[in-house]
Amino acid sequence: MANRGNQSPLCGVPQHVADVLEGALEGASGGVFPGTVPTLGGDDLAGVDPALLRMPLERILLGALPDLALVFLHATGVLGAVLPEVTAMIDFKDEHARHKDLWTHTVKVVAQVEPRAVLRWAALVHDVGKVKTRSVDGKGKVHFFGHEVAGARMWKRIAVRMAFPGDQSARIRFLVRNHLRAGQYEHDWTDSAVRRFGLGMGETLDDLLALSRADITTRFESKKTRNLRLLDELDDRVRAIRDRDSIPPALPKGLGNALMARFGLKEGPGLGRVMGRLKDLVERGGLPRNASHGEYIRHLEDHPGDLGGCDS
C-alpha cells in the first residue's frame, strides 16, 4: 500500500495502522486481503486511543466476511493490541480436547449472526468470560460456570475503553449476560415460564434469539436442527402469549362486587351465570370490552332477563 504520510484520514490513526484496517475492510467486504502488511506490536499502537479504532472495527465486523477479517487482524497484531480479551481465546487450548476451540467457534458465530452492529459485537465477545471461568471436575468434564456474568463485566471495561455509546454498550452487555437463556428452553416449559422469559428479555428478544441461533455451531446436523426448532418454538410461544396478554379482559376487575351491591346477588353459581352472560355479550360485540361498572349495571337494569335464574 502506498505510504501517504505519518497520519491517515482515520482521524489521528497512524498510517501503518490505517493500512491494516483498510486491508481488513477490503477483505471483509468481499475483496482481496492484502498480501503484505506490517505486523504490528504493542509499541506500534502505543498512544493510539482505542476509541479511534471502534468505528473502523465496526465497519469490518459488518462486512460479508468478518470471520476472515478477524483472522487477518489477529495475524497483523491489531486485534490483540485493541482487544486482548478476544485474542486470549485464541491460545485458550485444551490439550485433551474436552471443549470446543473458542476462537474457531467465535469467528463462526460472528459470521453467522445478522450483520447488525450490536449483534456482531455481542457475537465477538459473548464467550470471553470462558477464559476466566474454566474448571474441570473430578470426572474430567470441563465447565464454564458463570462465564456469561464474567463476560458481561469484561465487556463493560471494553466498552469504556473504546468509548461505546451508552445505549449500544448496555444492549451488548445484556446480550452477553443472557446469551445462554434461550438455549435452556425445552418443550415442557409452562406458559408462565415462557411469559417470564419474554418479560425478562423485553425488547431485546429478537436480538437475543438471533444471537442464540448463530451460537449453534455444532457439526452434527441433527443436533443443529433440533436446537433451531426449539428456538423457533420459543419465539412463537413468546409472541403468542404477548398477543394474548395484550387483549384486555372482557370484564373489568371488581364487577362482581359491584353487581352484588347493586342487585343484592350472592357470590356463587348465580353470580357466575350473570357474569358469564355479560362476558358472552362482550365477545359477540353486544357490549363494550372492559368498560366501566356502570355500563354493565345499566345493561342489566334495561335487560332484567339477564339476571334471571340467579341466587339472590
GUDORO-98453 format. One record per residue (C-alpha): residue in three letters; chain; x, z, y. Coordinates in steps of 0.1 Angstrom, whole numbers, plus 5000, padded with zeros to 4 digits. Each point is the difference from the previous one (the first is absolute). Example, Ala and Ser with C-alpha at 12.3 -4.5 7.8 and 13.67 -1.06 7.14 Angstrom:
<pts>
ALA,A,5123,5078,4955;
SER,A,5014,4993,5034;
</pts>
This chain:
<pts>
MET,A,5000,5000,5000;
ALA,A,5012,4992,5035;
ASN,A,5014,5029,5020;
ARG,A,4979,5003,5031;
GLY,A,5020,5029,5015;
ASN,A,5000,5037,4995;
GLN,A,4963,5006,5006;
SER,A,4970,4982,4984;
PRO,A,4966,4993,5015;
LEU,A,4988,5029,4979;
CYS,A,5001,5024,5029;
GLY,A,5034,5017,4997;
VAL,A,5006,4993,4963;
PRO,A,5036,4989,4994;
GLN,A,5003,4963,4991;
HIS,A,5014,5006,4965;
VAL,A,4971,5023,4992;
ALA,A,4975,4974,5014;
ASP,A,5016,4973,4979;
VAL,A,4992,5020,4968;
LEU,A,4964,5007,5012;
GLU,A,4994,4964,5009;
GLY,A,5013,4989,4967;
ALA,A,4978,5024,4982;
LEU,A,4970,4989,5020;
GLU,A,5007,4963,4992;
GLY,A,5002,5007,4963;
ALA,A,4969,5023,5000;
SER,A,4981,4972,5017;
GLY,A,5007,4977,4972;
GLY,A,5031,4984,5013;
VAL,A,5035,5003,4987;
PHE,A,5020,5033,5002;
PRO,A,5034,4993,5016;
GLY,A,5029,4998,4977;
THR,A,5025,5017,5022;
VAL,A,4991,5030,5021;
PRO,A,5021,5031,5009;
THR,A,4997,5030,4977;
LEU,A,4994,5029,5024;
GLY,A,5010,5036,4996;
GLY,A,4989,5031,5019;
ASP,A,5025,4993,5028;
ASP,A,4985,4966,5007;
LEU,A,4967,5016,5007;
ALA,A,5013,5031,5018;
GLY,A,4983,5004,5033;
VAL,A,4972,4976,4991;
ASP,A,4967,5017,5006;
PRO,A,4980,4998,4968;
ALA,A,4969,4995,5021;
LEU,A,5013,4966,5011;
LEU,A,5000,4989,4964;
ARG,A,4964,5010,4991;
MET,A,4983,4969,5012;
PRO,A,5026,4975,4985;
LEU,A,4997,5018,4967;
GLU,A,4962,5000,5002;
ARG,A,5000,4962,5005;
ILE,A,5023,4997,4970;
LEU,A,4976,5022,4979;
LEU,A,4971,4978,5010;
GLY,A,5016,4969,4987;
ALA,A,4990,4981,4969;
LEU,A,5031,5012,4981;
PRO,A,5006,5036,5011;
ASP,A,5015,5010,4966;
LEU,A,5028,4975,5003;
ALA,A,5006,5009,5036;
LEU,A,5003,5036,4991;
VAL,A,5026,4992,4974;
PHE,A,5018,4979,5026;
LEU,A,4999,5028,5026;
HIS,A,5014,5024,4974;
ALA,A,5029,4977,4991;
THR,A,5009,4997,5037;
GLY,A,5000,5038,5005;
VAL,A,4973,4999,5027;
LEU,A,4973,5016,4979;
GLY,A,5022,5029,4989;
ALA,A,5011,5007,5036;
VAL,A,4964,5000,5013;
LEU,A,4980,5013,4971;
PRO,A,5023,5021,4977;
GLU,A,4969,5016,4985;
VAL,A,4990,4966,4986;
THR,A,5034,4990,4987;
ALA,A,5004,5034,4983;
MET,A,4976,4986,4975;
ILE,A,5023,4971,4991;
ASP,A,5027,5022,4984;
PHE,A,4974,5024,4986;
LYS,A,5005,4991,4964;
ASP,A,4991,5017,4968;
GLU,A,5026,4992,4973;
HIS,A,4975,5008,4973;
ALA,A,4973,4976,5015;
ARG,A,4974,5027,5001;
HIS,A,4984,4987,5032;
LYS,A,4997,4966,5016;
ASP,A,5026,4988,5025;
LEU,A,4987,5012,5034;
TRP,A,5016,4972,5021;
THR,A,4987,4972,4977;
HIS,A,4965,5016,5001;
THR,A,5001,5005,5037;
VAL,A,5009,4964,5010;
LYS,A,4973,4987,4976;
VAL,A,4973,5023,5016;
VAL,A,5011,4988,5035;
ALA,A,4996,4964,4988;
GLN,A,4967,5006,4983;
VAL,A,4982,5018,5028;
GLU,A,4981,4983,5027;
PRO,A,5022,4988,5030;
ARG,A,4988,5026,5025;
ALA,A,5025,5022,5017;
VAL,A,4986,5034,4990;
LEU,A,4998,4989,4964;
ARG,A,5035,4984,4998;
TRP,A,5016,5031,5015;
ALA,A,4980,5024,4978;
ALA,A,5010,4979,4969;
LEU,A,5037,5001,5011;
VAL,A,5001,5038,5002;
HIS,A,4972,5012,4976;
ASP,A,5025,5012,4974;
VAL,A,5029,5012,5021;
GLY,A,4991,5036,4991;
LYS,A,5008,4994,4963;
VAL,A,5037,5002,5008;
LYS,A,4996,5036,5010;
THR,A,4974,5011,4974;
ARG,A,5012,4987,4966;
SER,A,5000,5025,4972;
VAL,A,5004,4998,4963;
ASP,A,4980,5023,4977;
GLY,A,5011,5015,4967;
LYS,A,4987,4969,4981;
GLY,A,5021,4976,5022;
LYS,A,4970,4988,5019;
VAL,A,5006,4991,5037;
HIS,A,4977,5014,5027;
PHE,A,4998,4995,5037;
PHE,A,4977,5028,5009;
GLY,A,4990,5000,5037;
HIS,A,5019,4968,5008;
GLU,A,4971,4988,5021;
VAL,A,5002,5032,5021;
ALA,A,5038,4997,5003;
GLY,A,4997,4963,5009;
ALA,A,4975,5007,5028;
ARG,A,5024,5025,5015;
MET,A,5029,4975,4998;
TRP,A,4979,4973,5016;
LYS,A,4992,5023,5029;
ARG,A,5037,5002,5007;
ILE,A,5005,4963,4996;
ALA,A,4971,4993,5024;
VAL,A,5015,5023,5027;
ARG,A,5034,4984,4996;
MET,A,4986,4964,5003;
ALA,A,4974,5009,5027;
PHE,A,4969,4989,4981;
PRO,A,4968,5001,5020;
GLY,A,4982,5033,4992;
ASP,A,4968,4984,4985;
GLN,A,5020,4976,4978;
SER,A,5023,5028,4989;
ALA,A,4971,5023,4991;
ARG,A,4983,4973,4980;
ILE,A,5031,4992,4980;
ARG,A,5007,5037,4994;
PHE,A,4964,5004,4987;
LEU,A,5005,4971,4976;
VAL,A,5033,5013,4986;
ARG,A,4985,5035,4997;
ASN,A,4969,4987,4981;
HIS,A,5013,4970,4982;
LEU,A,4994,5016,4965;
ARG,A,4964,5009,5007;
ALA,A,4982,4968,4990;
GLY,A,5021,4996,4969;
GLN,A,4986,5033,4987;
TYR,A,4965,4986,4997;
GLU,A,4983,4998,4966;
HIS,A,4966,4987,4990;
ASP,A,4986,5036,4995;
TRP,A,5004,5010,5036;
THR,A,4967,5013,5012;
ASP,A,4983,4986,5031;
SER,A,5009,5033,5018;
ALA,A,5037,4994,4992;
VAL,A,4999,4964,5012;
ARG,A,4982,5011,5031;
ARG,A,5027,5026,5007;
PHE,A,5027,4974,4995;
GLY,A,4983,4976,5024;
LEU,A,4996,5026,5026;
GLY,A,5036,5011,4997;
MET,A,5013,4964,5004;
GLY,A,4977,4992,5029;
GLU,A,5008,4968,5018;
THR,A,5033,4996,4981;
LEU,A,4981,4992,4967;
ASP,A,5008,4963,5002;
ASP,A,5037,5005,5007;
LEU,A,5003,5027,4973;
LEU,A,4984,4978,4974;
ALA,A,5021,4970,5010;
LEU,A,5032,5021,4997;
SER,A,4988,5014,4966;
ARG,A,4994,4965,4987;
ALA,A,5034,4989,5011;
ASP,A,5016,5031,4984;
ILE,A,4991,4987,4966;
THR,A,5032,4983,4988;
THR,A,4998,5005,4962;
ARG,A,5011,4971,4979;
PHE,A,4971,5007,4975;
GLU,A,4971,4978,5010;
SER,A,4974,5021,4982;
LYS,A,5010,5031,5019;
LYS,A,5001,4981,5033;
THR,A,4966,4986,4993;
ARG,A,4985,5034,4992;
ASN,A,5015,5016,5030;
LEU,A,4988,4973,5024;
ARG,A,4965,5002,4985;
LEU,A,4999,5037,5005;
LEU,A,5010,4996,5037;
ASP,A,4973,4973,5004;
GLU,A,4975,5024,4984;
LEU,A,5010,5028,5023;
ASP,A,4997,4977,5030;
ASP,A,4965,4989,4990;
ARG,A,4988,5036,4994;
VAL,A,5013,5013,5033;
ARG,A,4983,4972,5019;
ALA,A,4967,5004,4980;
ILE,A,5000,5038,5007;
ARG,A,5008,4994,5037;
ASP,A,4971,4975,5002;
ARG,A,4976,5025,4984;
ASP,A,5012,5029,5022;
SER,A,4996,4979,5031;
ILE,A,4962,4997,4994;
PRO,A,4982,5030,5016;
PRO,A,4977,5020,4977;
ALA,A,4963,4990,5000;
LEU,A,4988,5033,5013;
PRO,A,5017,5024,5025;
LYS,A,5013,5034,4991;
GLY,A,4976,5029,5003;
LEU,A,4969,4979,4997;
GLY,A,4987,5020,4970;
ASN,A,5001,5032,5020;
ALA,A,4982,4983,5029;
LEU,A,4973,4988,4977;
MET,A,4995,5034,4985;
ALA,A,4997,5015,5034;
ARG,A,4975,4974,5013;
PHE,A,4978,4995,4970;
GLY,A,5003,5034,4982;
LEU,A,5016,4984,4970;
LYS,A,5020,5019,4975;
GLU,A,5034,4991,4986;
GLY,A,4995,4984,4966;
PRO,A,4987,4969,4983;
GLY,A,4973,4994,5026;
LEU,A,5024,4999,5029;
GLY,A,5023,4978,4978;
ARG,A,4971,4975,4996;
VAL,A,4994,4998,5037;
MET,A,5037,4995,5007;
GLY,A,5000,4973,4973;
ARG,A,4971,4981,5016;
LEU,A,5018,5001,5034;
LYS,A,5032,4988,4985;
ASP,A,4983,4972,4982;
LEU,A,4983,4989,5033;
VAL,A,5034,5000,5017;
GLU,A,5016,4979,4973;
ARG,A,4971,4975,5002;
GLY,A,5003,4998,5038;
GLY,A,4968,5019,5008;
LEU,A,5018,5028,5018;
PRO,A,5033,5001,5019;
ARG,A,5031,5013,4982;
ASN,A,5013,5034,5008;
ALA,A,4978,5004,5031;
SER,A,4989,5033,5017;
HIS,A,4979,5025,4981;
GLY,A,4971,4993,5024;
GLU,A,4999,4963,4988;
TYR,A,4991,5011,4964;
ILE,A,4977,5028,5011;
ARG,A,4980,4976,5021;
HIS,A,4997,4976,4971;
LEU,A,4987,5027,4977;
GLU,A,4975,5012,5027;
ASP,A,4988,4964,5002;
HIS,A,5000,4994,4963;
PRO,A,4989,5033,4984;
GLY,A,4997,4983,4967;
ASP,A,5037,5000,4997;
LEU,A,4997,5039,4999;
GLY,A,4975,4999,4971;
GLY,A,5007,5016,4967;
CYS,A,5027,5024,5013;
ASP,A,5002,5038,4997;
SER,A,4990,5018,5032;
</pts>
